[in-house]
Amino acid sequence: MVVAEMVAGILLGPSALGRIPGWQYTLFPASSISLLSIVSNLGLVLFMFVVGLELDVKLLRKSGRSSTISSVVGVIVPFIFGVPLAFALNSPEFHSTSWLVFYFFMSIIVGISALPVLARIISEYNFLTSPLGVFTMSATTIDDVIGWPLLALVIALAGISSYLSLLWIALAAGGIVLFVFFI
């Protein structure tokens, strides 16, 4: 079912049928787009809340160290493979930013996971209460807690106007990570 939803999203999105001029407004009138966006985001938040309620906390504590190690490796390995990927995809079109920013961007987006999609797959197959499902969810969550603030930092670095704003964004990202880990 999850794969069918992903295929439908690709077909209905800008990758396939969205390339046809005016097609989007035939299916989704312009007045409904903002409401659809709000409802879909609310549904995603509620779904992730229910997934969090269904996770077994005892298994989560048991797999804490191993899932943290797995997650850190899941962040480091894409950084290593980001260099050849950035070299392969480097073209004059991307020279509006520095090569280092492009490298970090490619490395981070390769390492970030789709937590809601993974949660949906794991819950669909009733793995949320199994040790493997809890390990996967906790490792993916830690990976995203590291990856998304890093991505925000790289995006800020790409459009930086002053180093003071970069320092502010780095401190805010670090604060968010610390808040998530310790609260």
C-alpha positions in Angstrom: 0.0 0.0 0.0 2.8 2.4 0.9 4.5 1.9 -2.5 1.2 2.6 -4.3 0.8 5.8 -2.3 4.4 6.9 -3.3 3.7 6.1 -6.9 0.5 8.1 -6.8 2.4 11.0 -5.2 5.0 10.9 -7.9 2.4 10.7 -10.7 0.2 13.5 -9.2 3.2 15.7 -8.2 5.4 17.9 -10.3 7.5 15.0 -11.6 4.9 13.5 -14.0 1.5 15.0 -14.5 2.5 18.2 -12.9 4.6 19.0 -16.0 1.4 19.4 -18.0 0.4 23.1 -17.9 -2.7 23.8 -15.9 -3.3 20.1 -15.0 -2.8 20.7 -11.3 -5.6 23.2 -11.1 -8.0 20.8 -13.0 -7.7 18.3 -10.1 -7.0 20.7 -7.3 -8.6 24.1 -7.7 -6.3 27.0 -6.6 -8.5 27.9 -3.7 -8.1 24.4 -2.2 -4.3 24.2 -2.3 -3.6 26.0 1.0 -6.3 24.0 2.8 -5.0 20.7 1.4 -1.5 21.6 2.6 -2.7 22.4 6.1 -4.7 19.2 6.4 -1.9 17.0 5.0 0.6 18.5 7.4 -1.8 18.0 10.3 -2.4 14.4 9.3 1.4 13.8 9.1 1.9 15.3 12.6 -1.0 13.2 14.1 0.3 10.0 12.4 3.8 10.5 13.8 2.3 11.2 17.2 0.4 7.9 17.0 3.6 6.1 15.9 5.4 7.5 18.9 2.6 6.3 21.2 2.8 2.8 19.8 6.6 2.4 20.2 7.7 0.2 23.1 9.7 2.4 25.4 11.5 -0.6 27.0 12.7 -1.8 23.7 13.6 1.8 22.8 15.9 2.1 25.8 17.5 -1.3 25.1 18.4 -0.4 21.6 19.5 3.1 22.4 23.3 2.6 22.1 23.2 0.4 19.1 20.7 2.6 17.2 22.9 5.7 18.1 26.0 4.0 16.7 24.1 2.9 13.6 22.7 6.4 13.1 26.1 8.1 13.4 27.5 5.7 10.9 24.5 6.5 8.7 25.5 10.1 8.8 29.3 9.6 8.3 29.1 7.2 5.3 27.1 9.6 3.1 29.6 12.3 4.0 32.3 10.0 2.6 30.3 9.2 -0.5 29.2 12.8 -1.0 32.6 13.8 -2.5 32.4 11.5 -5.6 28.7 12.3 -5.9 29.4 16.1 -5.8 32.3 15.6 -8.3 30.0 13.6 -10.6 27.1 16.1 -10.4 29.3 19.3 -10.5 28.5 21.4 -13.4 28.7 25.1 -14.3 25.0 25.5 -13.4 25.8 24.9 -9.7 28.6 27.5 -9.4 26.3 30.1 -7.8 27.6 28.7 -4.5 31.0 27.4 -3.4 32.0 23.8 -4.1 32.2 23.1 -0.4 28.6 24.1 0.2 27.6 21.9 -2.7 29.5 19.0 -1.3 27.9 19.4 2.1 24.5 19.7 0.6 24.9 16.5 -1.5 26.3 14.6 1.5 23.5 15.6 3.8 20.6 15.0 1.5 21.9 11.5 0.7 22.0 10.8 4.5 18.6 12.1 5.5 15.8 9.6 5.6 12.1 9.8 5.0 11.0 9.1 8.6 7.2 9.4 8.0 7.5 6.9 5.0 9.6 4.5 7.1 7.2 4.8 10.0 4.3 4.1 7.7 6.0 1.0 6.3 6.9 -0.3 9.7 3.4 0.3 11.1 1.8 -1.3 8.1 3.7 -4.5 8.7 3.1 -4.3 12.5 6.8 -4.1 13.3 6.5 -1.1 15.7 6.5 -3.3 18.7 9.3 -5.6 17.5 12.9 -5.0 18.4 13.9 -4.5 14.7 11.1 -1.9 14.2 12.0 0.0 17.4 15.7 -0.1 16.4 15.0 1.2 12.9 12.7 3.9 14.1 15.1 5.1 16.8 18.1 5.0 14.5 16.2 6.9 11.8 15.0 9.5 14.3 18.5 10.1 15.6 19.7 10.3 12.0 17.1 13.0 11.1 17.8 14.9 14.3 21.4 15.2 13.2 20.7 15.6 9.5 17.9 18.3 9.3 19.7 20.9 11.4 22.9 20.3 9.4 20.9 20.8 6.2 19.5 24.0 7.6 23.0 25.1 8.3 24.2 24.3 4.8 21.3 26.1 3.2 22.0 29.1 5.4 25.7 28.9 4.4 24.7 29.0 0.7 22.8 32.2 1.1 24.9 33.8 3.9 25.1 37.5 4.1 27.3 37.7 7.2 29.1 35.4 9.4 27.1 36.6 12.4 23.9 35.1 10.9 25.8 31.8 10.3 26.8 31.8 13.9 23.2 32.4 15.0 21.9 29.6 12.8 24.6 27.2 14.0 23.7 28.0 17.6 20.0 27.6 17.0 20.6 24.2 15.2 22.8 23.0 18.1 20.2 24.2 20.6 17.5 22.2 18.8 19.6 19.1 18.7 20.4 19.4 22.4 16.7 20.1 23.2 15.6 16.9 21.3 18.3 14.7 22.9 17.9 15.8 26.5 14.2 16.7 26.8 
